[in-house]
């Protein structure tokens, strides 16, 4: 998986039969979830099942070139330490850390799993308040936006504009820490394709580079939504061609001056347009 991954699909950690299906769904990454998707009483059995089947899942993930991640339970839960130890024993490197807000807790995971690649879920007031520290912590690879839990923690009732400041904060923190653009939260409406498309457009506009998914049928719409439109690609092609023909001289495209930032944006769009 490259850092341009756009679709991160959750699958319950206690549903072994669904993990293979998730890996075949076309997502860039599959997150096996031991946290929200598994009831407290079922967590030990879910981990035991993963211990027995992880290598099989990992082999299929490598075959399909899909990143396989594990969402463990938060550091203040009774399951956390056992799950971190299982990551070390099973060679699980990509770890999604819920309720991330304490850089020391992240450091303890990296100490236990030295080659860990951490994906902190920013979904609490503490996570927002300590965002800069979390994003710069050792092992942190990409930030994930836990919008639903953040709304609950802060008493926010609308996933739209009230969360805009937090969206910008994640994008800014990622940029300052040299991380890839962050991953937007889930769309909980499985039937309203227009709602999903609108969320992807909003994520793009805010500078996010990917989205968390809760159903395989969301994969293709998300890929399509993050891909440059035909209009964007056409504009970028005109800009790059005009700049090349100008050989360093000032040039305008569609009545607007092309300077270095405009050219770089056009080149980035064309890079996203190419397969792979």
N, C-alpha and C positions, 0 to 999 in steps of 0.2 A: 504494500500500500504506500502510495506517495502522500506527501502532505497536501496534495490537491484533492484528497478524498472528499466526496460531497455527501454521501449517504451512509449514515451510521444506524444500523437496524438493531433494535433490542429484541432479545428472545429470552423467555423465562428459563432460569437455570435449573428448574426442576422438571422441565419438559424436554428430555433428551431427544425425543423423536422430532421435535421442532427445530433443533439446532442445525441438523443437516439440511432441512428445507430452507432455513434462513440463509445458510451459506450458498445455496443455489439460487437465491432470489435476485441476484445482480447488484447487491449493495457493495460498497467499497470495504465496509467493515461491519462485523457482527459483534454486538455487545451481549455476552451471556450475563444475565442479570441475577445476582444472588440477593439483591436488596429489595426494592419495591415489589418485584414480581413474585417473591416467595414469602409465604406467611412465616412468622417466627417459629412456629412449631415444626415447619418443614425444612428449615434451613440446614440443620445437620445432615439430613438425608439427601438434600440437593447437592451439598458439597461432596458427600460420599459418592453420589452418582457421577459427578464430574471427575472425581479422582479416577474412577474406573474407565471413563470414556473420553477423557480429554485428549489423549494422544490420537485417538481416531478422529475426533473433531479437528484437531490441529493439522493432521495429515490432509484431510479434505480441504481445509482452508488454504493450505499451501498449494494444493493441486489447482484450486480455483482462483488463486492469487487474491484472496480476501483476508484482510487483517482480522484476527480473532482476539477480542478483548474480553476481560472479565470485570464486571462491576461487583466489587466487594461491599461489605457493610461498613458503615462509618466507624471511625476510630473509638467512639465512645460506646460501642455496642459489644456484647459478649462474644460475638462471632468474628470480630475483626482480626484478632491475632491469629486465630486458627486458619483463617482464609489467606492471610499474608504468608503464613508458613506453607500453605498448600501451593501458593504461587511460586515460591522458591523451589519446592520439591518437584513440581510439575513443569518447571521452566516457563511459566507464564510471565511474559515481560510487560505486555500492554495491560495496564490496570486502570480502570475507571474508579475514581475516589469520590464518593458522595459526600455532601455537606462539607466540602473542602473550605477551610478557612484558617487552619492552623499549619503554618509552614513546618513546624516541628513534627507534626504528625506525618507529613509527607516525607520528611527526612528519615523518620523511623522506617517507613516502607522501603525507601531506597537503601537504607542500611541492611535491611533484611533480605532484599532482592536487589543486589548491587547493579544489575543492568536493567532495572525497571524503567519503563516509559510510562509516565503518569499522565492521566487525563482527568484533571480536577473538575468536578461539577460545581459550578458557582450557583448556589441555590439557597443562600441564607444571608441574613444581614451581616454576619461575621465574614462570610466569603466576599461580599462586596466591599466591606470596610478594609479588608486586608488583601485586596485584589492584587496590588503591586507586589507584595511579598510572596503571595501564592504563585503568581505567574513567573517569578524569578527563582523559585525554589528548584533545587537540583532534581533532575529527572522529569520535570514538567515538559510535556511535549505539545499539548494543545488544550485550550480551555473549552469546556462545554457549558452551555447555559441551561441551568435547571429552572426554567421560567415558572413552571407550575408550583414547585416547592417554594420558590422565592415569593410568589404571590401569597402563598399560605403564611409564610413566615412574617411578611410585612403587612398582611391584611389588605392586599390589593385585590380588587374585584374585577379588573379589566386587563386583559393581556395585551392591549394595544398601547396607546400613548403613555399610560402610567409607567410602563417598563422601558420607555425609550432611553431614559438617562442611563439605565443599567446596561442596555445593549451597547450604547456608545462607550461605556466604561470598559466592557470586555474587549471591544475592538481596539481601543486605545492601549489597554494593558498588554494585549497580545503584540501589538506593533512595537511597543517600547521594550518588551522582553525578547523580541526577535522570534516570536512564535508565528505559526501559520494563522490565518484568520480563524476566529473561533467558530464553534459549532452551535447553531441555533437550537432552541428547545423544540419539543415535540408539538405536532398538531394533533389534538385529541379527537378531532372530527374525522372519522374514517369514511364517511359517505359524501361529504361536501368537497368535491375536487376543486371548486372555485376558492374555498377557504384555504386549502393547502397551497394553491398557486399564489394566492395573495400573501401568505406567510413567507413563501420563498422569495417573492419579489421584495418584500420588506426586509428580509434578511440580507439579500444582495445589496439593497440600497444602504443599509447600515454598515456594510463591510464584512458581514459574515461570509464564510466560505463553504459551509456545509450545514446539514440539519440532522437532528436526531429523529428516528422514525420508530413507529410502534407496530407497523404492519407492512408485509412485503409489497402490497399494492401501492404503497407510497413511494417506492423506490424510483420508478420510471418518471412520475411527475416531478420529483425533486431533481433528478438528473436533468430533465428538460428545462426546469425552471432556472437552474444555475448555469446552463449553457448560454452563450451569447445568442441574441436573436439575430435573424437574418439582417435586420436593419443595422444592428451594432457591428456585425461582421463586415457588411458592405462599407460602412463609414470607415472602419479601421483599415480596410484594404485601400481605400482612396487616400487616407492620410499617409500611410506608409509609402504608397506609390508616388504621391506628390512630393514627399520629403526626399525620397531617393532621387527623383528627377531634378529637384532643386539644387542638389549637391551642396547643401549648407546655406543656401540663400533663403531669405524669408519667403514663405509660401502660405497661401490661404486655401482652405478646403471648405466648401459649402458656405463661403462668405465669412469664415472665421479663421483667424490667424493660428497657425500651427507652431507651437513652441515645444521645447523639450518635454515638459510634462504631458502635453497632448499626444506627442509621438509615443512616449512610453506607455501611455494608457492604450493607445491603438495596438501596440505590439503585444501588450498583455492580453487584450481581447483576442487577438489572433492566436496567441499561444493556448488560450482556453478553448479555442474553436477546433484545434487539431485533435484527432483521436489519440487516446493514450496519454 
